[in-house]
Every structure is written in C-alpha cells, then in structure tokens.
Amino acid sequence: MPTKCAILVIDMLNDFIKGSLKSERFRRIIPYIKELLRVAHEKKIPVIYVNDSHLEEIDLEFKIWPPHAVKGTWGAEVIEELAPQKGDYIIEKRRYSGFYNTDLDDMLRELKVDTLILTGICTDICVQHTAADAFYRGYKIIIPMECVESLSEKDHKKGIETMKRLYNAKVMPLKQVLSIITK
Ligand code: ZN
C-alpha cells in the first residue's frame, strides 16, 4: 500500500517562540518548517497543527512548568510566520502527546494517513510523546532534523536518539523529506 503522509506542526505557539517560555533555539527551526509547509500545501499533503491549549491555573502541567499557552490567549496561538492556512487542521491538547484525549487518531484514519512527519518543539517532550503514541498506533514516523528543537542540544539529542531507538523514527535532512513527499 502506498504511503500517505501528514505533517504535524507541534506547539509552534507564541508563548514558546515569543512569550513566557521563549527560546532562541526554537526560532531557528521556523524557516525550515515554513519551507516544508509550502511544499506540503503545493502537494496537498494534510497539515495538522497540534497545539497546547491549557486550562487557566488548574492545568496539571502548571505544577511542573510556568503558565503557558492558556486556551483562548495570544500565547496559545500559532506564530504568524507559520499561521495555519485554509484547509489545515488544528488539534488542541492539554498534555505532551498530541494523541492524548484528542481527535488526532480518528482524524488521521479518516485522512487515510499512515506516515507522520513530525516538526516543532520540544524534541524530547511533546514531539517525543506524540511519536510514542503514534508508534503504539502503528504510524510510521519521519523527522526532518532541521524542523525539531529543544531547550538544549543535550535534550534535543536525547529526544532524537529515543525516537530512533524506541519508535523506529527515520530522522533525515529536510531535503530528503522534501524529495520523498514530492516524488
Ligand atoms: Zn504545555
């Protein structure tokens, strides 16, 4: 059966790029994701934004992290550089994994997707937990290496190694991913 891909854009939100939890490391990946999305739109490959959307104050994550991406606020919006276009899909999540208590799995099945191209932040947190849940559900995983990042080089590498070793993720240069989706 031929591969059908979808692009997941994970947590490229104002609070992580420009707001309360911003990091210069996260900014670097913007142009690479932008290029991938340009080609995906051209090729009619589904683009799914997987966004933190937390409950104010009581959210479980705020026991661990400073408040961020509260539902309905500027901080929870996708950065304007990567703003969703008509026809893109949006999934809101309250935990690290894009699959946990969300519609993502049903949506992917209805789109007949079998391969996920994961992009966004953080490599070892939300990207990795989404990769784990994708693997459990039988999806193949591709990671364009310029399109994910974490709070430190060490955290980033740890996430990449875990996803390769445990979830059979194929990590490759963006150029190679573009050649796969355009062939
Ligand atoms: Zn969060």
Backbone and ligand atoms as CSV (ligand in chain L), in Angstrom:
chain,resi,resn,atom,element,x,y,z
A,1,MET,N,N,0.849,-1.198,0.000
A,1,MET,CA,C,0.000,0.000,0.000
A,1,MET,C,C,0.888,1.253,0.000
A,2,PRO,N,N,0.555,2.218,-0.841
A,2,PRO,CA,C,1.422,3.409,-0.893
A,2,PRO,C,C,1.343,4.220,0.400
A,3,THR,N,N,2.418,4.928,0.681
A,3,THR,CA,C,2.486,5.768,1.870
A,3,THR,C,C,1.620,7.008,1.695
A,4,LYS,N,N,0.875,7.332,2.749
A,4,LYS,CA,C,0.246,8.652,2.752
A,4,LYS,C,C,0.686,9.416,4.000
A,5,CYS,N,N,1.302,10.558,3.745
A,5,CYS,CA,C,1.896,11.341,4.830
A,5,CYS,C,C,0.960,12.451,5.296
A,6,ALA,N,N,1.166,12.865,6.535
A,6,ALA,CA,C,0.631,14.142,7.041
A,6,ALA,C,C,1.763,14.823,7.785
A,7,ILE,N,N,1.728,16.163,7.760
A,7,ILE,CA,C,2.718,16.927,8.531
A,7,ILE,C,C,2.075,17.334,9.852
A,8,LEU,N,N,2.757,17.071,10.954
A,8,LEU,CA,C,2.312,17.583,12.258
A,8,LEU,C,C,3.217,18.742,12.662
A,9,VAL,N,N,2.610,19.872,12.999
A,9,VAL,CA,C,3.358,21.035,13.483
A,9,VAL,C,C,3.015,21.185,14.962
A,10,ILE,N,N,3.990,20.865,15.806
A,10,ILE,CA,C,3.714,20.732,17.239
A,10,ILE,C,C,4.165,21.974,18.027
A,11,ASP,N,N,3.211,22.633,18.644
A,11,ASP,CA,C,3.481,23.710,19.625
A,11,ASP,C,C,4.322,24.880,19.115
A,12,MET,N,N,4.160,25.254,17.853
A,12,MET,CA,C,4.866,26.451,17.362
A,12,MET,C,C,3.989,27.669,17.692
A,13,LEU,N,N,3.891,27.920,18.988
A,13,LEU,CA,C,2.948,28.896,19.538
A,13,LEU,C,C,3.673,30.128,20.079
A,14,ASN,N,N,2.953,31.234,20.161
A,14,ASN,CA,C,3.553,32.492,20.618
A,14,ASN,C,C,4.300,32.357,21.942
A,15,ASP,N,N,3.709,31.695,22.936
A,15,ASP,CA,C,4.376,31.624,24.242
A,15,ASP,C,C,5.741,30.937,24.169
A,16,PHE,N,N,5.905,29.966,23.275
A,16,PHE,CA,C,7.175,29.242,23.171
A,16,PHE,C,C,8.206,29.974,22.311
A,17,ILE,N,N,7.720,30.773,21.376
A,17,ILE,CA,C,8.640,31.420,20.437
A,17,ILE,C,C,8.873,32.886,20.823
A,18,LYS,N,N,7.840,33.540,21.343
A,18,LYS,CA,C,7.947,34.985,21.612
A,18,LYS,C,C,7.526,35.370,23.025
A,19,GLY,N,N,6.934,34.460,23.775
A,19,GLY,CA,C,6.333,34.806,25.061
A,19,GLY,C,C,7.037,34.213,26.265
A,20,SER,N,N,6.262,33.737,27.223
A,20,SER,CA,C,6.763,33.359,28.554
A,20,SER,C,C,7.823,32.255,28.549
A,21,LEU,N,N,7.789,31.349,27.608
A,21,LEU,CA,C,8.771,30.245,27.594
A,21,LEU,C,C,9.684,30.308,26.362
A,22,LYS,N,N,9.911,31.517,25.852
A,22,LYS,CA,C,10.633,31.623,24.575
A,22,LYS,C,C,12.098,31.186,24.690
A,23,SER,N,N,12.596,30.672,23.569
A,23,SER,CA,C,13.999,30.285,23.488
A,23,SER,C,C,14.486,30.594,22.074
A,24,GLU,N,N,15.689,31.143,22.003
A,24,GLU,CA,C,16.271,31.447,20.680
A,24,GLU,C,C,16.398,30.170,19.855
A,25,ARG,N,N,16.640,29.058,20.532
A,25,ARG,CA,C,16.808,27.773,19.822
A,25,ARG,C,C,15.563,27.441,19.006
A,26,PHE,N,N,14.382,27.796,19.549
A,26,PHE,CA,C,13.135,27.451,18.856
A,26,PHE,C,C,12.970,28.251,17.560
A,27,ARG,N,N,13.465,29.499,17.567
A,27,ARG,CA,C,13.286,30.377,16.394
A,27,ARG,C,C,13.964,29.811,15.146
A,28,ARG,N,N,15.099,29.134,15.388
A,28,ARG,CA,C,15.903,28.642,14.258
A,28,ARG,C,C,15.139,27.719,13.313
A,29,ILE,N,N,14.173,27.000,13.845
A,29,ILE,CA,C,13.520,25.978,13.012
A,29,ILE,C,C,12.390,26.555,12.156
A,30,ILE,N,N,12.010,27.816,12.425
A,30,ILE,CA,C,10.853,28.399,11.722
A,30,ILE,C,C,10.992,28.333,10.193
A,31,PRO,N,N,12.127,28.827,9.615
A,31,PRO,CA,C,12.196,28.828,8.141
A,31,PRO,C,C,12.145,27.429,7.516
A,32,TYR,N,N,12.649,26.446,8.227
A,32,TYR,CA,C,12.639,25.075,7.690
A,32,TYR,C,C,11.216,24.509,7.685
A,33,ILE,N,N,10.492,24.757,8.775
A,33,ILE,CA,C,9.096,24.293,8.817
A,33,ILE,C,C,8.283,25.027,7.755
A,34,LYS,N,N,8.572,26.316,7.589
A,34,LYS,CA,C,7.860,27.120,6.591
A,34,LYS,C,C,8.040,26.531,5.189
A,35,GLU,N,N,9.264,26.147,4.876
A,35,GLU,CA,C,9.556,25.553,3.565
A,35,GLU,C,C,8.801,24.218,3.397
A,36,LEU,N,N,8.832,23.400,4.445
A,36,LEU,CA,C,8.117,22.115,4.397
A,36,LEU,C,C,6.617,22.339,4.175
A,37,LEU,N,N,6.051,23.324,4.875
A,37,LEU,CA,C,4.610,23.585,4.737
A,37,LEU,C,C,4.269,24.109,3.343
A,38,ARG,N,N,5.176,24.912,2.786
A,38,ARG,CA,C,4.950,25.429,1.429
A,38,ARG,C,C,4.806,24.258,0.441
A,39,VAL,N,N,5.737,23.319,0.545
A,39,VAL,CA,C,5.707,22.165,-0.362
A,39,VAL,C,C,4.497,21.276,-0.061
A,40,ALA,N,N,4.187,21.092,1.220
A,40,ALA,CA,C,3.039,20.254,1.607
A,40,ALA,C,C,1.740,20.816,1.029
A,41,HIS,N,N,1.579,22.126,1.134
A,41,HIS,CA,C,0.361,22.746,0.583
A,41,HIS,C,C,0.301,22.551,-0.929
A,42,GLU,N,N,1.434,22.732,-1.567
A,42,GLU,CA,C,1.513,22.553,-3.025
A,42,GLU,C,C,1.099,21.134,-3.422
A,43,LYS,N,N,1.540,20.173,-2.617
A,43,LYS,CA,C,1.296,18.758,-2.929
A,43,LYS,C,C,0.026,18.220,-2.283
A,44,LYS,N,N,-0.739,19.111,-1.648
A,44,LYS,CA,C,-1.996,18.728,-0.985
A,44,LYS,C,C,-1.794,17.640,0.083
A,45,ILE,N,N,-0.689,17.754,0.788
A,45,ILE,CA,C,-0.432,16.866,1.929
A,45,ILE,C,C,-1.067,17.506,3.166
A,46,PRO,N,N,-1.842,16.728,3.931
A,46,PRO,CA,C,-2.509,17.332,5.095
A,46,PRO,C,C,-1.511,17.931,6.086
A,47,VAL,N,N,-1.851,19.110,6.583
A,47,VAL,CA,C,-1.051,19.796,7.605
A,47,VAL,C,C,-1.915,19.894,8.858
A,48,ILE,N,N,-1.400,19.351,9.945
A,48,ILE,CA,C,-2.167,19.335,11.198
A,48,ILE,C,C,-1.356,20.032,12.288
A,49,TYR,N,N,-1.911,21.102,12.805
A,49,TYR,CA,C,-1.278,21.799,13.932
A,49,TYR,C,C,-1.725,21.125,15.223
A,50,VAL,N,N,-0.755,20.813,16.057
A,50,VAL,CA,C,-1.047,20.151,17.327
A,50,VAL,C,C,-0.597,21.118,18.417
A,51,ASN,N,N,-1.570,21.747,19.067
A,51,ASN,CA,C,-1.278,22.923,19.890
A,51,ASN,C,C,-1.637,22.729,21.356
A,52,ASP,N,N,-0.701,23.084,22.223
A,52,ASP,CA,C,-1.024,23.227,23.638
A,52,ASP,C,C,-2.189,24.189,23.771
A,53,SER,N,N,-3.127,23.845,24.649
A,53,SER,CA,C,-4.263,24.736,24.908
A,53,SER,C,C,-4.714,24.433,26.330
A,54,HIS,N,N,-4.040,25.081,27.272
A,54,HIS,CA,C,-4.178,24.686,28.680
A,54,HIS,C,C,-5.309,25.412,29.398
A,55,LEU,N,N,-5.803,24.745,30.439
A,55,LEU,CA,C,-6.780,25.389,31.314
A,55,LEU,C,C,-6.063,26.385,32.208
A,56,GLU,N,N,-6.656,27.556,32.353
A,56,GLU,CA,C,-6.052,28.574,33.199
A,56,GLU,C,C,-5.934,28.061,34.639
A,57,GLU,N,N,-4.780,28.295,35.239
A,57,GLU,CA,C,-4.482,27.987,36.649
A,57,GLU,C,C,-4.479,26.509,37.029
A,58,ILE,N,N,-5.567,25.774,36.758
A,58,ILE,CA,C,-5.672,24.415,37.315
A,58,ILE,C,C,-4.975,23.348,36.486
A,59,ASP,N,N,-4.515,23.693,35.287
A,59,ASP,CA,C,-3.969,22.654,34.411
A,59,ASP,C,C,-2.814,21.910,35.091
A,60,LEU,N,N,-2.854,20.590,34.971
A,60,LEU,CA,C,-1.839,19.720,35.585
A,60,LEU,C,C,-0.414,20.134,35.229
A,61,GLU,N,N,-0.201,20.559,33.974
A,61,GLU,CA,C,1.158,20.920,33.534
A,61,GLU,C,C,1.737,22.104,34.317
A,62,PHE,N,N,0.867,22.917,34.880
A,62,PHE,CA,C,1.360,24.115,35.571
A,62,PHE,C,C,1.910,23.808,36.963
A,63,LYS,N,N,1.843,22.516,37.353
A,63,LYS,CA,C,2.555,22.094,38.555
A,63,LYS,C,C,4.038,21.924,38.248
A,64,ILE,N,N,4.366,21.777,36.950
A,64,ILE,CA,C,5.736,21.490,36.529
A,64,ILE,C,C,6.350,22.671,35.786
A,65,TRP,N,N,5.541,23.306,34.916
A,65,TRP,CA,C,6.022,24.385,34.049
A,65,TRP,C,C,5.343,25.699,34.435
A,66,PRO,N,N,6.018,26.815,34.151
A,66,PRO,CA,C,5.322,28.099,34.330
A,66,PRO,C,C,4.098,28.140,33.402
A,67,PRO,N,N,3.089,28.926,33.763
A,67,PRO,CA,C,1.899,29.007,32.915
A,67,PRO,C,C,2.269,29.343,31.460
A,68,HIS,N,N,1.645,28.673,30.521
A,68,HIS,CA,C,1.912,28.918,29.091
A,68,HIS,C,C,0.723,28.423,28.278
A,69,ALA,N,N,0.584,28.986,27.090
A,69,ALA,CA,C,-0.415,28.544,26.105
A,69,ALA,C,C,-1.783,28.281,26.734
A,70,VAL,N,N,-2.271,29.253,27.474
A,70,VAL,CA,C,-3.614,29.132,28.068
A,70,VAL,C,C,-4.645,29.323,26.955
A,71,LYS,N,N,-5.592,28.384,26.908
A,71,LYS,CA,C,-6.624,28.386,25.860
A,71,LYS,C,C,-7.247,29.766,25.689
A,72,GLY,N,N,-7.335,30.206,24.451
A,72,GLY,CA,C,-8.004,31.475,24.149
A,72,GLY,C,C,-7.121,32.703,24.244
A,73,THR,N,N,-5.856,32.531,24.671
A,73,THR,CA,C,-4.962,33.691,24.797
A,73,THR,C,C,-4.016,33.782,23.595
A,74,TRP,N,N,-3.348,34.936,23.479
A,74,TRP,CA,C,-2.344,35.158,22.421
A,74,TRP,C,C,-1.252,34.079,22.489
A,75,GLY,N,N,-0.850,33.731,23.699
A,75,GLY,CA,C,0.234,32.756,23.880
A,75,GLY,C,C,-0.071,31.386,23.304
A,76,ALA,N,N,-1.345,31.066,23.167
A,76,ALA,CA,C,-1.741,29.747,22.664
A,76,ALA,C,C,-1.947,29.745,21.144
A,77,GLU,N,N,-1.734,30.924,20.512
A,77,GLU,CA,C,-1.912,30.984,19.049
A,77,GLU,C,C,-0.638,30.575,18.324
A,78,VAL,N,N,-0.791,29.960,17.156
A,78,VAL,CA,C,0.349,29.629,16.302
A,78,VAL,C,C,1.034,30.934,15.876
A,79,ILE,N,N,2.374,30.949,15.856
A,79,ILE,CA,C,3.102,32.160,15.453
A,79,ILE,C,C,2.711,32.566,14.033
A,80,GLU,N,N,2.713,33.875,13.796
A,80,GLU,CA,C,2.193,34.365,12.500
A,80,GLU,C,C,3.026,33.858,11.313
A,81,GLU,N,N,4.332,33.603,11.549
A,81,GLU,CA,C,5.197,33.111,10.462
A,81,GLU,C,C,4.707,31.760,9.917
A,82,LEU,N,N,4.033,30.987,10.771
A,82,LEU,CA,C,3.583,29.653,10.359
A,82,LEU,C,C,2.060,29.540,10.468
A,83,ALA,N,N,1.382,30.663,10.338
A,83,ALA,CA,C,-0.067,30.675,10.561
A,83,ALA,C,C,-0.777,29.637,9.691
A,84,PRO,N,N,-1.725,28.916,10.272
A,84,PRO,CA,C,-2.478,27.925,9.502
A,84,PRO,C,C,-3.188,28.547,8.305
A,85,GLN,N,N,-3.242,27.776,7.234
A,85,GLN,CA,C,-3.945,28.233,6.033
A,85,GLN,C,C,-5.262,27.489,5.915
A,86,LYS,N,N,-6.095,27.970,5.012
A,86,LYS,CA,C,-7.385,27.330,4.760
A,86,LYS,C,C,-7.145,25.848,4.426
A,87,GLY,N,N,-7.904,24.991,5.054
A,87,GLY,CA,C,-7.757,23.557,4.781
A,87,GLY,C,C,-6.837,22.840,5.748
A,88,ASP,N,N,-6.022,23.569,6.499
A,88,ASP,CA,C,-5.198,22.943,7.535
A,88,ASP,C,C,-6.091,22.543,8.715
A,89,TYR,N,N,-5.603,21.590,9.492
A,89,TYR,CA,C,-6.367,21.102,10.644
A,89,TYR,C,C,-5.694,21.558,11.935
A,90,ILE,N,N,-6.523,21.718,12.968
A,90,ILE,CA,C,-5.976,22.122,14.268
A,90,ILE,C,C,-6.487,21.191,15.365
A,91,ILE,N,N,-5.546,20.675,16.137
A,91,ILE,CA,C,-5.871,19.821,17.284
A,91,ILE,C,C,-5.384,20.551,18.540
A,92,GLU,N,N,-6.244,20.646,19.536
A,92,GLU,CA,C,-5.818,21.242,20.806
A,92,GLU,C,C,-5.581,20.133,21.822
A,93,LYS,N,N,-4.477,20.272,22.567
A,93,LYS,CA,C,-4.123,19.245,23.555
A,93,LYS,C,C,-3.810,19.905,24.894
A,94,ARG,N,N,-3.917,19.118,25.968
A,94,ARG,CA,C,-3.548,19.633,27.284
A,94,ARG,C,C,-2.397,18.854,27.903
A,95,ARG,N,N,-1.895,17.860,27.170
A,95,ARG,CA,C,-0.760,17.081,27.658
A,95,ARG,C,C,0.303,17.075,26.571
A,96,TYR,N,N,1.441,16.423,26.839
A,96,TYR,CA,C,2.548,16.443,25.879
A,96,TYR,C,C,2.181,15.777,24.547
A,97,SER,N,N,1.463,14.670,24.628
A,97,SER,CA,C,1.152,13.930,23.397
A,97,SER,C,C,-0.033,14.529,22.659
A,98,GLY,N,N,0.104,14.638,21.348
A,98,GLY,CA,C,-0.993,15.122,20.515
A,98,GLY,C,C,-2.149,14.140,20.425
A,99,PHE,N,N,-1.922,12.879,20.857
A,99,PHE,CA,C,-2.981,11.867,20.781
A,99,PHE,C,C,-3.826,11.797,22.044
A,100,TYR,N,N,-3.280,12.261,23.172
A,100,TYR,CA,C,-3.954,12.038,24.449
A,100,TYR,C,C,-5.226,12.875,24.559
A,101,ASN,N,N,-6.374,12.171,24.646
A,101,ASN,CA,C,-7.683,12.834,24.774
A,101,ASN,C,C,-7.948,13.878,23.683
A,102,THR,N,N,-7.516,13.564,22.467
A,102,THR,CA,C,-7.805,14.445,21.332
A,102,THR,C,C,-8.389,13.622,20.183
A,103,ASP,N,N,-8.732,14.319,19.122
A,103,ASP,CA,C,-9.357,13.728,17.947
A,103,ASP,C,C,-8.307,13.284,16.904
A,104,LEU,N,N,-7.025,13.414,17.242
A,104,LEU,CA,C,-5.972,13.246,16.229
A,104,LEU,C,C,-6.004,11.880,15.533
A,105,ASP,N,N,-6.136,10.795,16.296
A,105,ASP,CA,C,-6.088,9.464,15.696
A,105,ASP,C,C,-7.250,9.256,14.717
A,106,ASP,N,N,-8.458,9.625,15.114
A,106,ASP,CA,C,-9.612,9.495,14.211
A,106,ASP,C,C,-9.391,10.331,12.947
A,107,MET,N,N,-8.895,11.542,13.145
A,107,MET,CA,C,-8.664,12.431,12.002
A,107,MET,C,C,-7.662,11.809,11.018
A,108,LEU,N,N,-6.573,11.263,11.549
A,108,LEU,CA,C,-5.549,10.654,10.684
A,108,LEU,C,C,-6.118,9.451,9.933
A,109,ARG,N,N,-6.956,8.656,10.609
A,109,ARG,CA,C,-7.554,7.485,9.954
A,109,ARG,C,C,-8.516,7.914,8.858
A,110,GLU,N,N,-9.274,8.965,9.106
A,110,GLU,CA,C,-10.201,9.456,8.085
A,110,GLU,C,C,-9.439,10.054,6.893
A,111,LEU,N,N,-8.267,10.583,7.167
A,111,LEU,CA,C,-7.419,11.097,6.082
A,111,LEU,C,C,-6.625,9.971,5.405
A,112,LYS,N,N,-6.754,8.752,5.933
A,112,LYS,CA,C,-6.036,7.567,5.422
A,112,LYS,C,C,-4.513,7.733,5.501
A,113,VAL,N,N,-4.084,8.399,6.528
A,113,VAL,CA,C,-2.651,8.665,6.710
A,113,VAL,C,C,-1.994,7.480,7.404
A,114,ASP,N,N,-0.800,7.076,6.929
A,114,ASP,CA,C,-0.058,6.018,7.628
A,114,ASP,C,C,1.338,6.464,8.080
A,115,THR,N,N,1.750,7.661,7.658
A,115,THR,CA,C,3.093,8.149,7.994
A,115,THR,C,C,3.009,9.586,8.489
A,116,LEU,N,N,3.630,9.836,9.641
A,116,LEU,CA,C,3.610,11.191,10.203
A,116,LEU,C,C,4.980,11.835,10.068
A,117,ILE,N,N,4.984,13.056,9.560
A,117,ILE,CA,C,6.210,13.855,9.521
A,117,ILE,C,C,6.107,14.832,10.683
A,118,LEU,N,N,6.950,14.627,11.694
A,118,LEU,CA,C,6.843,15.406,12.929
A,118,LEU,C,C,7.766,16.613,12.892
A,119,THR,N,N,7.207,17.787,13.232
A,119,THR,CA,C,8.001,19.011,13.324
A,119,THR,C,C,7.581,19.756,14.591
A,120,GLY,N,N,8.439,20.663,15.061
A,120,GLY,CA,C,8.080,21.529,16.172
A,120,GLY,C,C,8.914,21.305,17.416
A,121,ILE,N,N,8.314,21.607,18.556
A,121,ILE,CA,C,9.044,21.591,19.831
A,121,ILE,C,C,8.218,20.897,20.912
A,122,CYS,N,N,8.907,20.436,21.970
A,122,CYS,CA,C,10.345,20.208,22.081
A,122,CYS,C,C,10.641,18.770,21.665
A,123,THR,N,N,11.794,18.570,21.055
A,123,THR,CA,C,12.170,17.251,20.544
A,123,THR,C,C,11.928,16.145,21.564
A,124,ASP,N,N,12.350,16.393,22.822
A,124,ASP,CA,C,12.308,15.338,23.845
A,124,ASP,C,C,11.057,15.406,24.722
A,125,ILE,N,N,10.147,16.332,24.412
A,125,ILE,CA,C,8.933,16.424,25.245
A,125,ILE,C,C,7.714,16.150,24.362
A,126,CYS,N,N,7.104,17.191,23.815
A,126,CYS,CA,C,5.850,16.965,23.081
A,126,CYS,C,C,6.058,16.194,21.783
A,127,VAL,N,N,7.176,16.428,21.089
A,127,VAL,CA,C,7.429,15.676,19.853
A,127,VAL,C,C,7.629,14.199,20.199
A,128,GLN,N,N,8.445,13.941,21.215
A,128,GLN,CA,C,8.738,12.547,21.585
A,128,GLN,C,C,7.489,11.812,22.106
A,129,HIS,N,N,6.687,12.477,22.929
A,129,HIS,CA,C,5.487,11.813,23.453
A,129,HIS,C,C,4.457,11.571,22.358
A,130,THR,N,N,4.389,12.486,21.397
A,130,THR,CA,C,3.498,12.280,20.249
A,130,THR,C,C,4.022,11.127,19.394
A,131,ALA,N,N,5.341,11.039,19.244
A,131,ALA,CA,C,5.945,9.939,18.481
A,131,ALA,C,C,5.652,8.595,19.153
A,132,ALA,N,N,5.717,8.560,20.472
A,132,ALA,CA,C,5.431,7.316,21.198
A,132,ALA,C,C,4.008,6.854,20.904
A,133,ASP,N,N,3.053,7.757,21.055
A,133,ASP,CA,C,1.655,7.401,20.821
A,133,ASP,C,C,1.403,7.049,19.353
A,134,ALA,N,N,2.128,7.688,18.444
A,134,ALA,CA,C,1.996,7.368,17.016
A,134,ALA,C,C,2.503,5.942,16.759
A,135,PHE,N,N,3.625,5.608,17.368
A,135,PHE,CA,C,4.205,4.273,17.215
A,135,PHE,C,C,3.252,3.204,17.757
A,136,TYR,N,N,2.677,3.449,18.944
A,136,TYR,CA,C,1.749,2.474,19.542
A,136,TYR,C,C,0.574,2.202,18.610
A,137,ARG,N,N,0.188,3.218,17.835
A,137,ARG,CA,C,-0.980,3.093,16.958
A,137,ARG,C,C,-0.606,2.657,15.549
A,138,GLY,N,N,0.657,2.352,15.317
A,138,GLY,CA,C,1.078,1.780,14.039
A,138,GLY,C,C,1.468,2.764,12.959
A,139,TYR,N,N,1.619,4.037,13.306
A,139,TYR,CA,C,2.047,5.012,12.291
A,139,TYR,C,C,3.557,4.955,12.117
A,140,LYS,N,N,3.994,5.170,10.873
A,140,LYS,CA,C,5.423,5.352,10.617
A,140,LYS,C,C,5.783,6.812,10.905
A,141,ILE,N,N,7.032,7.010,11.307
A,141,ILE,CA,C,7.437,8.352,11.750
A,141,ILE,C,C,8.670,8.824,10.973
A,142,ILE,N,N,8.561,10.027,10.416
A,142,ILE,CA,C,9.700,10.673,9.757
A,142,ILE,C,C,9.952,11.994,10.473
A,143,ILE,N,N,11.219,12.283,10.735
A,143,ILE,CA,C,11.552,13.560,11.380
A,143,ILE,C,C,12.609,14.306,10.560
A,144,PRO,N,N,12.210,15.431,9.946
A,144,PRO,CA,C,13.201,16.271,9.277
A,144,PRO,C,C,14.048,16.959,10.359
A,145,MET,N,N,15.350,16.673,10.372
A,145,MET,CA,C,16.141,17.053,11.538
A,145,MET,C,C,16.254,18.551,11.793
A,146,GLU,N,N,16.084,19.372,10.748
A,146,GLU,CA,C,16.140,20.838,10.956
A,146,GLU,C,C,14.831,21.385,11.520
A,147,CYS,N,N,13.803,20.549,11.605
A,147,CYS,CA,C,12.454,21.039,11.932
A,147,CYS,C,C,12.008,20.725,13.353
A,148,VAL,N,N,12.909,20.204,14.195
A,148,VAL,CA,C,12.580,19.997,15.614
A,148,VAL,C,C,13.699,20.592,16.470
A,149,GLU,N,N,13.357,21.001,17.679
A,149,GLU,CA,C,14.367,21.621,18.547
A,149,GLU,C,C,13.936,21.462,20.002
A,150,SER,N,N,14.918,21.631,20.887
A,150,SER,CA,C,14.594,21.560,22.314
A,150,SER,C,C,15.330,22.651,23.081
A,151,LEU,N,N,15.187,22.614,24.416
A,151,LEU,CA,C,15.737,23.689,25.244
A,151,LEU,C,C,17.259,23.689,25.266
A,152,SER,N,N,17.869,22.528,25.022
A,152,SER,CA,C,19.328,22.450,24.950
A,152,SER,C,C,19.702,21.405,23.901
A,153,GLU,N,N,20.968,21.452,23.465
A,153,GLU,CA,C,21.451,20.484,22.489
A,153,GLU,C,C,21.356,19.066,23.068
A,154,LYS,N,N,21.659,18.961,24.353
A,154,LYS,CA,C,21.623,17.660,25.021
A,154,LYS,C,C,20.197,17.086,25.016
A,155,ASP,N,N,19.217,17.915,25.363
A,155,ASP,CA,C,17.821,17.467,25.379
A,155,ASP,C,C,17.368,17.075,23.970
A,156,HIS,N,N,17.770,17.884,23.000
A,156,HIS,CA,C,17.399,17.619,21.601
A,156,HIS,C,C,17.931,16.258,21.159
A,157,LYS,N,N,19.216,16.033,21.431
A,157,LYS,CA,C,19.849,14.770,21.011
A,157,LYS,C,C,19.234,13.568,21.715
A,158,LYS,N,N,18.944,13.744,22.998
A,158,LYS,CA,C,18.326,12.670,23.786
A,158,LYS,C,C,16.978,12.281,23.156
A,159,GLY,N,N,16.189,13.285,22.778
A,159,GLY,CA,C,14.888,13.031,22.158
A,159,GLY,C,C,15.034,12.305,20.824
A,160,ILE,N,N,15.965,12.775,20.007
A,160,ILE,CA,C,16.193,12.153,18.694
A,160,ILE,C,C,16.596,10.684,18.869
A,161,GLU,N,N,17.537,10.433,19.761
A,161,GLU,CA,C,18.020,9.054,19.970
A,161,GLU,C,C,16.894,8.143,20.458
A,162,THR,N,N,16.086,8.655,21.391
A,162,THR,CA,C,14.969,7.858,21.920
A,162,THR,C,C,13.982,7.519,20.809
A,163,MET,N,N,13.642,8.494,19.989
A,163,MET,CA,C,12.643,8.252,18.940
A,163,MET,C,C,13.165,7.293,17.875
A,164,LYS,N,N,14.473,7.382,17.602
A,164,LYS,CA,C,15.061,6.439,16.635
A,164,LYS,C,C,15.052,5.015,17.201
A,165,ARG,N,N,15.495,4.912,18.449
A,165,ARG,CA,C,15.708,3.595,19.055
A,165,ARG,C,C,14.390,2.905,19.413
A,166,LEU,N,N,13.452,3.647,19.996
A,166,LEU,CA,C,12.236,3.021,20.522
A,166,LEU,C,C,11.061,3.049,19.555
A,167,TYR,N,N,11.005,4.068,18.706
A,167,TYR,CA,C,9.808,4.223,17.871
A,167,TYR,C,C,10.111,4.114,16.388
A,168,ASN,N,N,11.312,3.669,16.073
A,168,ASN,CA,C,11.712,3.448,14.683
A,168,ASN,C,C,11.574,4.700,13.813
A,169,ALA,N,N,11.746,5.871,14.433
A,169,ALA,CA,C,11.636,7.125,13.680
A,169,ALA,C,C,12.797,7.236,12.686
A,170,LYS,N,N,12.472,7.655,11.470
A,170,LYS,CA,C,13.504,7.911,10.461
A,170,LYS,C,C,13.843,9.397,10.524
A,171,VAL,N,N,15.042,9.683,10.973
A,171,VAL,CA,C,15.479,11.076,11.096
A,171,VAL,C,C,16.378,11.394,9.907
A,172,MET,N,N,16.041,12.441,9.173
A,172,MET,CA,C,16.784,12.734,7.933
A,172,MET,C,C,16.769,14.230,7.643
A,173,PRO,N,N,17.668,14.681,6.755
A,173,PRO,CA,C,17.659,16.111,6.403
A,173,PRO,C,C,16.339,16.505,5.725
A,174,LEU,N,N,15.940,17.745,5.914
A,174,LEU,CA,C,14.700,18.242,5.306
A,174,LEU,C,C,14.678,17.983,3.800
A,175,LYS,N,N,15.837,18.183,3.166
A,175,LYS,CA,C,15.943,17.993,1.713
A,175,LYS,C,C,15.450,16.600,1.291
A,176,GLN,N,N,15.841,15.604,2.084
A,176,GLN,CA,C,15.429,14.230,1.786
A,176,GLN,C,C,13.924,14.031,1.999
A,177,VAL,N,N,13.387,14.674,3.037
A,177,VAL,CA,C,11.940,14.598,3.286
A,177,VAL,C,C,11.188,15.237,2.112
A,178,LEU,N,N,11.708,16.377,1.646
A,178,LEU,CA,C,11.048,17.062,0.515
A,178,LEU,C,C,11.068,16.182,-0.727
A,179,SER,N,N,12.148,15.463,-0.924
A,179,SER,CA,C,12.212,14.605,-2.113
A,179,SER,C,C,11.249,13.423,-1.971
A,180,ILE,N,N,11.033,12.936,-0.748
A,180,ILE,CA,C,10.074,11.854,-0.535
A,180,ILE,C,C,8.643,12.334,-0.828
A,181,ILE,N,N,8.317,13.536,-0.333
A,181,ILE,CA,C,6.912,13.964,-0.489
A,181,ILE,C,C,6.608,14.554,-1.870
A,182,THR,N,N,7.644,14.825,-2.635
A,182,THR,CA,C,7.370,15.381,-3.974
A,182,THR,C,C,7.512,14.341,-5.078
A,183,LYS,N,N,7.922,13.130,-4.721
A,183,LYS,CA,C,8.137,12.151,-5.798
A,183,LYS,C,C,6.819,11.540,-6.287
L,1,ZN,ZN,ZN,2.133,22.655,27.791
